[in-house]
Amino acid sequence: MIDQIVEIGKIGKPEGILGFIRLDIDLIYEKSVLKSPFLFLFLDGLPVPFRISEVKNDKNLQVKLENIDSPEKVSGYTHTTIGLHEKHILGTRKIGVKGIEKFVNFNIIVRNECIGTIKEINMFPAQVMATVSNESGKEFYLPLVDDWIFTVLPEQKILEMNLPEGLLDVI
């Protein structure tokens, strides 16, 4: 069971007086939190499930967990690592820049074929680029464009992309 829990971030600070919790998570997991019935808090190294009773997604993603109903209780969990069960992780095409280094060692899948593995993420002024190594060891840059990414599967370390026609011919 513990190997089925994907770490997605940490508990942030309390929000308001009703026990809402601001989450400090990677953007790729926001939709998953919105759909998940449980959030796992890692207490003494073990994931403990807490039922999500309410979610707010205004400027920041905030959750209300059952039995945590005050800012004082939330404060006791600040900076605690949180996770979701892998079956509640949704594929997403928005990768965001925060936490993008987590895509190192992900396989890039294009039209059901692995074109290589991300070895490094490079932040250029106009573009985020992945250094990708194919099976023959050749390395090339691949732009990480949100509109080209249609599925992120963190537990399988897969990034599925729909690249423009002809791009792979020039790489």
ZAZAGU-65216 format. One record per residue (C-alpha): residue number from 1; residue in one letter; x, y, z. Coordinates in pm, whole numbers, always signed. Layout:
N
+-----+---------+--------+--------+--------+
| num | residuo |     c1 |     c2 |     c3 |
+-----+---------+--------+--------+--------+
| NUM |       a |      X |      Y |      Z |
...
+-----+---------+--------+--------+--------+
***
This chain:
171
+-----+---------+--------+--------+--------+
| num | residuo |     c1 |     c2 |     c3 |
+-----+---------+--------+--------+--------+
|   1 |       m |     +0 |     +0 |     +0 |
|   2 |       i |   +276 |   +248 |    +89 |
|   3 |       d |   +429 |   +206 |   -258 |
|   4 |       q |    +94 |   +309 |   -411 |
|   5 |       i |   +103 |   +652 |   -244 |
|   6 |       v |   +261 |   +924 |   -459 |
|   7 |       e |   +418 |  +1216 |   -272 |
|   8 |       i |   +279 |  +1538 |   -416 |
|   9 |       g |   +405 |  +1809 |   -181 |
|  10 |       k |   +365 |  +1940 |   +172 |
|  11 |       i |   +106 |  +2096 |   +398 |
|  12 |       g |   +133 |  +2472 |   +396 |
|  13 |       k |     -7 |  +2717 |   +644 |
|  14 |       p |   -361 |  +2730 |   +787 |
|  15 |       e |   -617 |  +2936 |   +593 |
|  16 |       g |   -894 |  +3108 |   +788 |
|  17 |       i |  -1054 |  +2996 |  +1113 |
|  18 |       l |  -1235 |  +2682 |   +992 |
|  19 |       g |   -931 |  +2456 |   +952 |
|  20 |       f |   -864 |  +2493 |   +581 |
|  21 |       i |   -513 |  +2397 |   +477 |
|  22 |       r |   -310 |  +2562 |   +203 |
|  23 |       l |   -129 |  +2295 |     +4 |
|  24 |       d |   +221 |  +2341 |   -132 |
|  25 |       i |   +205 |  +2101 |   -425 |
|  26 |       d |   +322 |  +2074 |   -782 |
|  27 |       l |    +71 |  +2214 |  -1029 |
|  28 |       i |    +38 |  +1880 |  -1208 |
|  29 |       y |   -145 |  +1740 |   -904 |
|  30 |       e |   -409 |  +2013 |   -852 |
|  31 |       k |   -680 |  +1841 |  -1059 |
|  32 |       s |   -605 |  +1513 |   -885 |
|  33 |       v |   -658 |  +1669 |   -541 |
|  34 |       l |   -986 |  +1821 |   -661 |
|  35 |       k |  -1113 |  +1474 |   -758 |
|  36 |       s |   -961 |  +1262 |   -481 |
|  37 |       p |  -1165 |  +1157 |   -175 |
|  38 |       f |   -852 |  +1122 |    +43 |
|  39 |       l |   -528 |  +1303 |   +112 |
|  40 |       f |   -250 |  +1103 |   +277 |
|  41 |       l |    -35 |  +1267 |   +543 |
|  42 |       f |   +299 |  +1102 |   +610 |
|  43 |       l |   +310 |  +1066 |   +988 |
|  44 |       d |   +615 |   +891 |  +1132 |
|  45 |       g |   +703 |   +789 |   +777 |
|  46 |       l |   +372 |   +615 |   +708 |
|  47 |       p |    +88 |   +747 |   +488 |
|  48 |       v |   -227 |   +808 |   +694 |
|  49 |       p |   -549 |   +873 |   +497 |
|  50 |       f |   -765 |  +1176 |   +578 |
|  51 |       r |  -1098 |  +1222 |   +404 |
|  52 |       i |  -1120 |  +1549 |   +211 |
|  53 |       s |  -1446 |  +1717 |   +310 |
|  54 |       e |  -1411 |  +2038 |   +109 |
|  55 |       v |  -1179 |  +2197 |   -148 |
|  56 |       k |  -1130 |  +2561 |   -245 |
|  57 |       n |   -932 |  +2655 |   -551 |
|  58 |       d |   -924 |  +3035 |   -551 |
|  59 |       k |   -575 |  +3183 |   -570 |
|  60 |       n |   -431 |  +2886 |   -380 |
|  61 |       l |   -550 |  +2529 |   -348 |
|  62 |       q |   -696 |  +2472 |     -1 |
|  63 |       v |   -851 |  +2161 |   +150 |
|  64 |       k |  -1055 |  +2089 |   +459 |
|  65 |       l |   -988 |  +1747 |   +608 |
|  66 |       e |  -1230 |  +1565 |   +836 |
|  67 |       n |  -1141 |  +1601 |  +1206 |
|  68 |       i |   -904 |  +1892 |  +1141 |
|  69 |       d |  -1128 |  +2187 |  +1215 |
|  70 |       s |   -912 |  +2468 |  +1351 |
|  71 |       p |   -599 |  +2663 |  +1259 |
|  72 |       e |   -431 |  +2522 |  +1570 |
|  73 |       k |   -484 |  +2163 |  +1450 |
|  74 |       v |   -360 |  +2255 |  +1102 |
|  75 |       s |    -47 |  +2413 |  +1251 |
|  76 |       g |    +44 |  +2077 |  +1402 |
|  77 |       y |    +75 |  +1935 |  +1049 |
|  78 |       t |   +253 |  +2226 |   +877 |
|  79 |       h |   +533 |  +2104 |   +647 |
|  80 |       t |   +409 |  +1743 |   +668 |
|  81 |       t |   +460 |  +1553 |   +342 |
|  82 |       i |   +134 |  +1470 |   +165 |
|  83 |       g |    +39 |  +1222 |   -103 |
|  84 |       l |   -238 |  +1074 |   -312 |
|  85 |       h |   -312 |   +714 |   -397 |
|  86 |       e |   -176 |   +646 |   -746 |
|  87 |       k |   -524 |   +552 |   -871 |
|  88 |       h |   -636 |   +911 |   -797 |
|  89 |       i |   -351 |  +1072 |   -995 |
|  90 |       l |   -504 |  +1213 |  -1311 |
|  91 |       g |   -313 |  +1267 |  -1632 |
|  92 |       t |   -271 |  +1632 |  -1712 |
|  93 |       r |   -119 |  +1839 |  -1987 |
|  94 |       k |    -22 |  +2137 |  -1773 |
|  95 |       i |   +321 |  +2081 |  -1630 |
|  96 |       g |   +401 |  +2424 |  -1489 |
|  97 |       v |   +755 |  +2531 |  -1402 |
|  98 |       k |   +743 |  +2463 |  -1027 |
|  99 |       g |   +880 |  +2116 |   -962 |
| 100 |       i |   +962 |  +2053 |  -1327 |
| 101 |       e |  +1292 |  +1889 |  -1231 |
| 102 |       k |  +1086 |  +1589 |  -1119 |
| 103 |       f |  +1052 |  +1494 |  -1487 |
| 104 |       v |  +1417 |  +1388 |  -1501 |
| 105 |       n |  +1426 |  +1014 |  -1584 |
| 106 |       f |  +1073 |  +1022 |  -1731 |
| 107 |       n |  +1029 |   +842 |  -2063 |
| 108 |       i |   +886 |  +1052 |  -2347 |
| 109 |       i |   +613 |   +868 |  -2536 |
| 110 |       v |   +504 |   +992 |  -2880 |
| 111 |       r |   +240 |   +799 |  -3076 |
| 112 |       n |   +281 |   +497 |  -2845 |
| 113 |       e |   +658 |   +487 |  -2898 |
| 114 |       c |   +929 |   +581 |  -2649 |
| 115 |       i |  +1156 |   +839 |  -2814 |
| 116 |       g |  +1391 |   +868 |  -2516 |
| 117 |       t |  +1443 |   +950 |  -2151 |
| 118 |       i |  +1475 |  +1297 |  -1999 |
| 119 |       k |  +1827 |  +1335 |  -1860 |
| 120 |       e |  +1814 |  +1704 |  -1765 |
| 121 |       i |  +1576 |  +2002 |  -1758 |
| 122 |       n |  +1712 |  +2329 |  -1896 |
| 123 |       m |  +1546 |  +2663 |  -1822 |
| 124 |       f |  +1615 |  +2901 |  -2109 |
| 125 |       p |  +1470 |  +3255 |  -2107 |
| 126 |       a |  +1207 |  +3179 |  -2371 |
| 127 |       q |  +1156 |  +2804 |  -2326 |
| 128 |       v |  +1189 |  +2506 |  -2094 |
| 129 |       m |  +1387 |  +2236 |  -2272 |
| 130 |       a |  +1447 |  +1874 |  -2183 |
| 131 |       t |  +1774 |  +1707 |  -2269 |
| 132 |       v |  +1656 |  +1369 |  -2395 |
| 133 |       s |  +1867 |  +1061 |  -2460 |
| 134 |       n |  +1735 |   +799 |  -2702 |
| 135 |       e |  +1809 |   +426 |  -2689 |
| 136 |       s |  +2121 |   +464 |  -2906 |
| 137 |       g |  +2259 |   +725 |  -2663 |
| 138 |       k |  +2207 |  +1026 |  -2890 |
| 139 |       e |  +2107 |  +1335 |  -2690 |
| 140 |       f |  +1881 |  +1611 |  -2818 |
| 141 |       y |  +1680 |  +1905 |  -2688 |
| 142 |       l |  +1303 |  +1879 |  -2679 |
| 143 |       p |  +1087 |  +2181 |  -2592 |
| 144 |       l |   +846 |  +2113 |  -2303 |
| 145 |       v |   +542 |  +2296 |  -2436 |
| 146 |       d |   +221 |  +2264 |  -2231 |
| 147 |       d |     +6 |  +2222 |  -2542 |
| 148 |       w |   +218 |  +1929 |  -2661 |
| 149 |       i |   +185 |  +1736 |  -2334 |
| 150 |       f |   -137 |  +1544 |  -2295 |
| 151 |       t |    -66 |  +1291 |  -2019 |
| 152 |       v |   +164 |  +1283 |  -1718 |
| 153 |       l |   +190 |   +950 |  -1539 |
| 154 |       p |   +420 |  +1013 |  -1242 |
| 155 |       e |   +399 |   +663 |  -1098 |
| 156 |       q |   +516 |   +512 |  -1429 |
| 157 |       k |   +757 |   +799 |  -1505 |
| 158 |       i |   +590 |   +865 |  -1841 |
| 159 |       l |   +528 |  +1193 |  -2022 |
| 160 |       e |   +303 |  +1141 |  -2325 |
| 161 |       m |   +339 |  +1409 |  -2589 |
| 162 |       n |   +178 |  +1498 |  -2918 |
| 163 |       l |   +460 |  +1663 |  -3110 |
| 164 |       p |   +414 |  +1871 |  -3425 |
| 165 |       e |   +451 |  +1673 |  -3746 |
| 166 |       g |   +812 |  +1665 |  -3862 |
| 167 |       l |   +972 |  +1777 |  -3535 |
| 168 |       l |  +1133 |  +1440 |  -3470 |
| 169 |       d |  +1278 |  +1445 |  -3825 |
| 170 |       v |  +1500 |  +1742 |  -3740 |
| 171 |       i |  +1616 |  +1611 |  -3403 |
+-----+---------+--------+--------+--------+
***
